């Protein structure tokens, strides 16, 4: 590893399917115990990257280590020490919760597996439902079961691919409470998400768009790294105001956030100068505020090109 404290350290990772480069020269360093977030639209290569890191896919280029094992030569060892939770529920719906966990414990060749399964049921709040068929569970309970299965062999690294997609806000909150507890206990977590309220819970974030990493760093530092400045505008007829602001010098982004507009740009001076004529309208309240992760995400995505878009013919 280039950093001895890094649980994941990869450089120049590349993966192609036919003539499309799905992951393009990807680098990442994930420190021990961190919650590291992957943020990006569908089709950006997040799942492909995760599968390369845990040994399920062989990279076409690049090198690196995961948990100290070479991702090209020691994929079997990586699989034994990683817990991987897929986007789609992948356990057996015609088995009970307990039967699913017992089966997974057998697969991992866990000693005293019945005791381990009992502890997993208790720790994830599944004990009272242990005899319920997995196929009868709601999305939130399926999520708990999948996480319990990932943790049976006490992995040092959790790879979570869109783990809270389709579950209710309460289940998402409970899930993140558990992830933070695991992180505090020293488990490293790499999680892909679309939700901004989840992204801010990550220690570090990497923005990925169409195979390329756009930026990564501490979650709180990302807006400053991009250098985005934002004005929040409240008032009537926001659609008309939005149309009037777009395209003005220094106004790089106008986005609706609930009952307000967020007007952003990387040149604070030009942005304010273009906004000043509109600030004289007493119907609107303009407030300067730090840019958030969602504004940054929209800004970064606006300059990205889908790698599956057919090239234009001259």
Legacy VTK file of the C-alpha trace (Angstrom):
# vtk DataFile Version 3.0
C-alpha trace
ASCII
DATASET POLYDATA
POINTS 314 float
0.000 0.000 0.000
1.086 3.542 -0.604
-0.414 4.320 2.829
0.189 1.628 5.433
-2.941 2.683 7.348
-5.243 2.374 4.312
-7.655 -0.556 4.162
-8.143 0.044 0.425
-5.421 1.514 -1.772
-5.807 1.293 -5.555
-4.337 3.206 -8.481
-5.340 3.472 -12.130
-8.213 0.999 -11.895
-9.792 0.309 -15.317
-12.693 -1.908 -16.374
-14.101 -2.239 -19.892
-17.148 -4.053 -21.206
-16.875 -4.492 -24.964
-15.799 -1.060 -26.264
-17.083 0.928 -23.260
-14.802 1.994 -20.428
-16.987 1.691 -17.331
-14.257 2.536 -14.800
-11.537 4.856 -16.061
-8.232 5.308 -14.189
-9.788 5.197 -10.724
-7.728 5.874 -7.562
-8.843 5.656 -3.951
-7.381 5.466 -0.441
-9.756 4.380 2.328
-8.424 4.660 5.901
-9.234 2.106 8.595
-12.504 2.697 10.422
-13.763 5.326 7.973
-17.212 5.528 6.435
-16.358 6.310 2.821
-19.193 7.343 0.503
-19.460 6.771 -3.239
-21.763 9.373 -4.765
-22.812 9.360 -8.401
-25.678 8.755 -10.833
-26.779 5.347 -12.059
-24.355 3.900 -14.578
-21.336 5.714 -13.166
-19.315 2.604 -12.368
-19.873 2.510 -8.609
-21.033 -1.113 -8.528
-18.324 -2.231 -10.949
-15.676 -0.558 -8.788
-16.983 -2.193 -5.620
-16.946 -5.603 -7.292
-13.349 -5.139 -8.380
-12.349 -4.134 -4.854
-13.863 -7.238 -3.277
-12.479 -9.706 -5.835
-15.659 -10.417 -7.809
-14.362 -8.728 -10.973
-10.834 -8.643 -12.369
-9.654 -5.156 -13.413
-8.425 -4.650 -16.974
-5.843 -2.193 -15.698
-4.460 -0.718 -12.527
-3.210 -2.196 -9.288
-3.680 -2.001 -5.557
-4.582 -3.751 -2.358
-7.675 -4.394 -0.284
-7.116 -5.379 3.360
-3.462 -5.876 2.467
-4.242 -8.389 -0.313
-3.400 -7.775 -3.946
-6.618 -7.155 -5.887
-5.215 -8.933 -8.968
-3.579 -11.971 -7.380
-5.364 -12.558 -4.058
-9.067 -12.086 -4.764
-10.039 -15.264 -2.863
-8.443 -13.973 0.342
-10.197 -10.629 -0.063
-13.603 -12.324 -0.362
-13.056 -14.146 2.935
-12.565 -10.914 4.881
-15.130 -8.622 3.238
-18.869 -8.276 3.802
-20.621 -7.289 0.558
-24.249 -6.115 0.523
-25.648 -5.899 -3.002
-28.234 -3.464 -4.344
-30.776 -6.228 -4.823
-31.766 -8.512 -1.953
-29.838 -11.689 -2.711
-30.774 -14.105 0.072
-33.321 -16.921 -0.227
-36.903 -15.673 0.010
-38.307 -19.161 0.621
-36.134 -19.633 3.722
-36.739 -18.071 7.131
-34.497 -15.380 8.564
-32.776 -17.938 10.790
-32.397 -20.463 7.968
-30.803 -17.829 5.739
-28.292 -16.844 8.403
-27.543 -20.487 9.247
-26.901 -21.210 5.568
-24.540 -18.222 5.288
-22.729 -19.303 8.468
-22.183 -22.740 6.877
-20.824 -21.086 3.735
-18.339 -19.096 5.821
-17.442 -22.272 7.797
-18.050 -20.396 11.047
-17.338 -22.376 14.240
-20.217 -22.527 16.773
-22.467 -21.209 14.052
-25.718 -21.569 16.022
-24.407 -19.263 18.711
-23.148 -16.821 16.076
-26.544 -16.835 14.341
-28.341 -16.261 17.662
-26.086 -13.285 18.378
-26.650 -11.859 14.902
-30.423 -12.149 15.302
-30.243 -10.342 18.626
-27.815 -7.628 17.516
-29.872 -6.637 14.458
-33.258 -6.879 16.207
-34.317 -9.928 14.184
-34.823 -12.450 16.998
-38.613 -12.023 17.256
-38.958 -12.553 13.481
-36.431 -15.361 13.131
-39.018 -17.858 11.838
-40.536 -15.473 9.280
-39.884 -16.182 5.607
-37.491 -13.687 4.064
-39.841 -13.189 1.126
-42.520 -11.831 3.480
-40.296 -9.090 4.897
-40.604 -5.398 4.100
-37.684 -3.589 2.503
-36.351 -2.354 5.841
-36.373 -5.832 7.429
-34.774 -7.375 4.346
-32.070 -4.743 4.696
-31.447 -5.761 8.312
-31.269 -9.420 7.339
-28.815 -8.692 4.517
-26.617 -6.680 6.872
-26.725 -9.446 9.490
-25.604 -11.945 6.842
-22.714 -9.649 5.857
-21.517 -9.437 9.452
-21.604 -13.125 10.422
-17.909 -13.708 9.719
-16.896 -10.431 11.412
-15.446 -8.751 8.307
-12.925 -5.946 8.624
-14.457 -4.196 5.605
-18.087 -3.686 4.586
-18.927 -2.863 0.961
-22.506 -1.598 0.748
-24.002 -0.970 -2.692
-27.040 1.355 -2.477
-28.038 -0.369 0.783
-31.041 1.822 1.644
-32.679 2.115 -1.783
-36.429 1.670 -1.472
-36.693 1.646 2.328
-38.553 4.118 4.529
-36.817 7.028 6.336
-37.039 5.344 9.772
-35.388 2.174 8.454
-32.687 4.269 6.768
-31.983 6.116 10.025
-31.778 2.860 11.996
-29.473 1.401 9.378
-27.087 4.352 9.587
-27.065 4.181 13.374
-25.805 0.615 13.018
-23.198 1.597 10.416
-21.843 4.318 12.694
-21.662 1.835 15.576
-19.674 -0.567 13.393
-17.345 2.221 12.282
-16.752 3.233 15.894
-15.788 -0.402 16.559
-13.109 -0.213 13.831
-14.969 -1.687 10.838
-14.251 0.171 7.592
-17.324 0.903 5.453
-17.460 1.798 1.760
-21.020 2.731 0.789
-22.588 3.962 -2.434
-25.652 6.170 -2.067
-27.914 8.602 -3.907
-29.165 10.280 -0.746
-27.568 13.555 0.307
-28.667 13.162 3.926
-26.677 9.923 3.929
-23.688 11.436 2.156
-23.202 13.958 4.950
-22.896 11.080 7.428
-19.815 9.798 5.596
-16.346 10.771 6.785
-15.086 10.972 3.191
-16.830 11.188 -0.166
-15.809 10.357 -3.711
-17.957 11.793 -6.520
-18.037 9.412 -9.482
-19.521 10.232 -12.869
-19.551 7.885 -15.852
-16.462 5.961 -14.904
-14.336 8.853 -13.692
-13.692 10.123 -10.183
-14.400 13.843 -10.150
-13.217 14.650 -6.636
-12.743 13.029 -3.254
-11.964 14.205 0.234
-13.439 14.780 3.705
-17.196 15.327 3.372
-17.111 18.678 5.165
-14.271 19.946 2.967
-15.734 19.030 -0.449
-17.692 22.304 -1.052
-14.600 24.399 -0.262
-12.464 22.182 -2.512
-14.822 22.897 -5.414
-14.968 26.602 -4.515
-18.705 26.962 -5.059
-20.524 30.026 -3.649
-24.288 30.016 -3.147
-27.126 32.479 -2.587
-30.451 31.248 -1.255
-33.440 33.143 -2.655
-36.970 33.082 -1.243
-39.998 34.817 -2.674
-42.769 34.568 -5.301
-42.615 33.435 -8.934
-39.357 31.543 -8.515
-39.694 29.862 -11.909
-39.578 33.249 -13.657
-36.657 34.382 -11.513
-34.796 31.161 -12.261
-35.239 31.674 -16.010
-33.986 35.266 -15.757
-30.867 34.286 -13.789
-29.720 31.349 -15.882
-26.892 32.145 -18.244
-25.847 35.392 -16.572
-22.149 36.013 -16.044
-20.982 34.136 -12.950
-24.264 32.253 -12.537
-23.230 28.669 -13.177
-26.150 26.929 -11.535
-29.728 27.701 -10.479
-31.494 24.892 -8.647
-34.812 24.645 -6.819
-34.609 23.439 -3.211
-38.113 23.261 -1.775
-39.500 26.786 -1.490
-36.217 28.480 -2.420
-33.726 28.853 -5.253
-30.027 28.171 -4.772
-28.000 30.335 -7.126
-24.370 29.251 -7.353
-21.062 29.967 -9.061
-17.327 29.604 -8.517
-16.567 33.327 -8.903
-18.180 35.044 -5.915
-17.650 38.524 -7.346
-19.219 37.853 -10.741
-22.052 35.920 -9.119
-22.966 38.787 -6.802
-22.663 41.404 -9.540
-25.137 39.526 -11.764
-27.500 38.977 -8.838
-27.458 42.566 -7.495
-30.149 43.952 -9.877
-32.515 41.220 -8.700
-31.650 41.847 -5.045
-33.260 45.297 -5.347
-36.653 43.632 -5.782
-38.077 43.746 -2.231
-40.252 40.708 -2.889
-37.193 38.478 -2.625
-34.929 37.659 0.267
-31.343 36.846 -0.712
-29.078 35.108 1.804
-25.456 34.121 1.226
-24.749 30.616 2.529
-22.077 27.915 2.218
-22.648 25.554 -0.680
-23.899 22.108 0.333
-23.039 18.681 -0.986
-26.093 18.610 -3.242
-25.174 21.882 -4.967
-21.652 20.525 -5.430
-22.991 17.268 -6.860
-25.185 19.086 -9.398
-22.290 21.387 -10.318
-19.860 18.522 -10.885
-22.381 16.505 -12.876
-23.122 19.415 -15.201
-19.601 19.123 -16.603
-19.637 15.332 -17.026
-20.343 13.356 -20.183
-22.127 10.001 -20.179
-19.631 7.400 -21.397
-22.466 5.469 -23.062
-23.617 8.431 -25.141
-22.938 7.906 -28.804
-20.418 10.413 -30.208
-21.855 13.120 -32.426
-21.177 12.754 -36.121
-19.624 15.845 -37.654
LINES 1 315
314 0 1 2 3 4 5 6 7 8 9 10 11 12 13 14 15 16 17 18 19 20 21 22 23 24 25 26 27 28 29 30 31 32 33 34 35 36 37 38 39 40 41 42 43 44 45 46 47 48 49 50 51 52 53 54 55 56 57 58 59 60 61 62 63 64 65 66 67 68 69 70 71 72 73 74 75 76 77 78 79 80 81 82 83 84 85 86 87 88 89 90 91 92 93 94 95 96 97 98 99 100 101 102 103 104 105 106 107 108 109 110 111 112 113 114 115 116 117 118 119 120 121 122 123 124 125 126 127 128 129 130 131 132 133 134 135 136 137 138 139 140 141 142 143 144 145 146 147 148 149 150 151 152 153 154 155 156 157 158 159 160 161 162 163 164 165 166 167 168 169 170 171 172 173 174 175 176 177 178 179 180 181 182 183 184 185 186 187 188 189 190 191 192 193 194 195 196 197 198 199 200 201 202 203 204 205 206 207 208 209 210 211 212 213 214 215 216 217 218 219 220 221 222 223 224 225 226 227 228 229 230 231 232 233 234 235 236 237 238 239 240 241 242 243 244 245 246 247 248 249 250 251 252 253 254 255 256 257 258 259 260 261 262 263 264 265 266 267 268 269 270 271 272 273 274 275 276 277 278 279 280 281 282 283 284 285 286 287 288 289 290 291 292 293 294 295 296 297 298 299 300 301 302 303 304 305 306 307 308 309 310 311 312 313
